[in-house]
Amino acid sequence: MTAEAGKPLTLQALRGAMEGIVPAVMATASADGVPNVAYLSQVEYVDDRHVALSHQFFNTTRRNVLATRRATLLMVDPATAMMVRLSVRYLRTEENGALFERMKARLAGIASYSGMDGVFRLLGSDIYEVEAIETVDGRQLPATLPQGRSVSAVRELSQRLSGCTDLAQLLDEALSGIGSTLGLSPAMLLLMDETGRRLYTVASHGYAASGIGSEIELGQGLIGVAAREGTPIRLGHFASAYAYARALRDTAADQGLPAATEIPFPGLEQPRSQLAVPLRVAGRTLGVLFAESARDHHFSHHDEDALAVVAAQLAGCIAALHEGGFEAGEAAAVRNRTPQPAEPAAQADTAPLLVRRFPANDSVFLGEDYLIKGVAGAIFWKLLRDHQQGRTQFSNRELRLDPTLRLPEVSDNLEARLILLQRRLEERQAPVRIVKTGRGRFALEVRRALELAEMPG
């Protein structure tokens, strides 16, 4: 973006120059006036008056800043070649928190890209007040339209989300809209579990395998850090520290469980760009929207802004539905659903399917195939046991009141777990289905004889 005649430049307008595509230059001077110039790894936009610079080494630049608290930055906008000079004043250093984690993630990407994994390490985020901005004389390229998503695209997706009446529809519209309207694909949506220590995948778009049910620990990788700190984090280069070769360490063997009790995470093998935006409402994190790409610098700050707006609305919709609209929404969905043909009855000569439950983590296996674990596994086991007693109809309310499921009193995520279970059954083409039948009610359809086995442990 070039400066308009008579109109002062703002830091907001210079965010493209802070992407790191063209490294910034930092000039300082010692207390007795000896100058020093060095390249800078990162300039991070904080707000319209402040930037954060990466503190990595205690070198000449650092000593000069601590002595004089003054510096000058030279930045270049890669789209227009406009050069700007910032006069800045050092305020403080932050060594933890959301800003620090954002910069730490970006630095990890830069280090991995440049082969400096063992050298680049963020010690702190230095906060500076910007006292003056001036352009440097030189030839500039014509200004182009901002890269990223237009306001109209965000508005279109917002309207689609506001028309959703149940959680399943909301999740599907969000992920399909992020791909078709915002052009961010592949992408996935993860929700926080009842413990607040893990996130689980409830919807994805653009991956070869959906990964529904895969889990990430709080603080693990880009998704886990974004959730823990409650802040968007964007990477422009591959960073091994934030890759997802495996979603979780395999602890099954230590618990005497079958090895295959983790659903593979659907992420790209070696993503070159990643963007994680938390879903936050009333000061708490409900989940994370995550997009990635095999291209370097694929996501701009425009993409981050657009996804942040969508994430905020999505969090509000989830909270509103959870507080009072789920059951009414389910009733509306049932009224609008096209009737499905009845499933064929189970064949008398079909051998029973062995269903095993391991109580250590409520993991459930259909034959030799792992299905689900945790709260969703406990719910499924209860439904199967009741079905063997002749029941086929169930309600959300009775599940909430069942003490054997040990659901938390606040934010039990029951509807999300039922959706997760329903979709896992569909993906595995299991002979069992969950079908909504009315307001807060559903049926369990079983198309094959089952043999339930509670495993020791």
HELIX and SHEET records of a PDB file:
HELIX    1   1 GLN A   12  MET A   18  5                                   7    
HELIX    2   2 THR A   60  THR A   68  1                                   9    
HELIX    3   3 ALA A   98  SER A  114  1                                  17    
HELIX    4   4 VAL A  151  SER A  162  1                                  12    
HELIX    5   5 LEU A  167  SER A  180  1                                  14    
HELIX    6   6 GLY A  221  GLU A  229  1                                   9    
HELIX    7   7 SER A  240  TYR A  242  5                                   3    
HELIX    8   8 ALA A  253  GLN A  255  5                                   3    
HELIX    9   9 HIS A  301  ALA A  320  1                                  20    
HELIX   10  10 LEU A  321  GLY A  325  3                                   5    
HELIX   11  11 PHE A  326  ASN A  336  1                                  11    
HELIX   12  12 GLY A  374  GLN A  388  1                                  15    
HELIX   13  13 ASN A  396  LEU A  401  1                                   6    
HELIX   14  14 PRO A  403  LEU A  405  5                                   3    
HELIX   15  15 LEU A  414  GLU A  427  1                                  14    
SHEET    1   A 7 PRO A  35  LEU A  40  0                                        
SHEET    2   A 7 ALA A  24  ALA A  29 -1                                        
SHEET    3   A 7 ARG A  70  VAL A  76 -1                                        
SHEET    4   A 7 MET A  83  GLU A  94 -1                                        
SHEET    5   A 7 GLY A 124  VAL A 136 -1                                        
SHEET    6   A 7 HIS A  50  HIS A  55 -1                                        
SHEET    7   A 7 VAL A  43  ASP A  47 -1                                        
SHEET    1   B 6 GLU A 215  GLU A 217  0                                        
SHEET    2   B 6 ARG A 198  HIS A 205 -1                                        
SHEET    3   B 6 ALA A 187  MET A 192 -1                                        
SHEET    4   B 6 ARG A 284  SER A 293 -1                                        
SHEET    5   B 6 SER A 273  VAL A 281 -1                                        
SHEET    6   B 6 ILE A 233  LEU A 235 -1                                        
SHEET    1   C 4 ASP A 369  ILE A 372  0                                        
SHEET    2   C 4 SER A 363  LEU A 366 -1                                        
SHEET    3   C 4 LEU A 353  PHE A 358 -1                                        
SHEET    4   C 4 LEU A 450  GLU A 454  1                                        
SHEET    1   D 3 GLN A 393  SER A 395  0                                        
SHEET    2   D 3 ARG A 441  VAL A 446 -1                                        
SHEET    3   D 3 VAL A 432  GLY A 438 -1                                        
END                                                                             
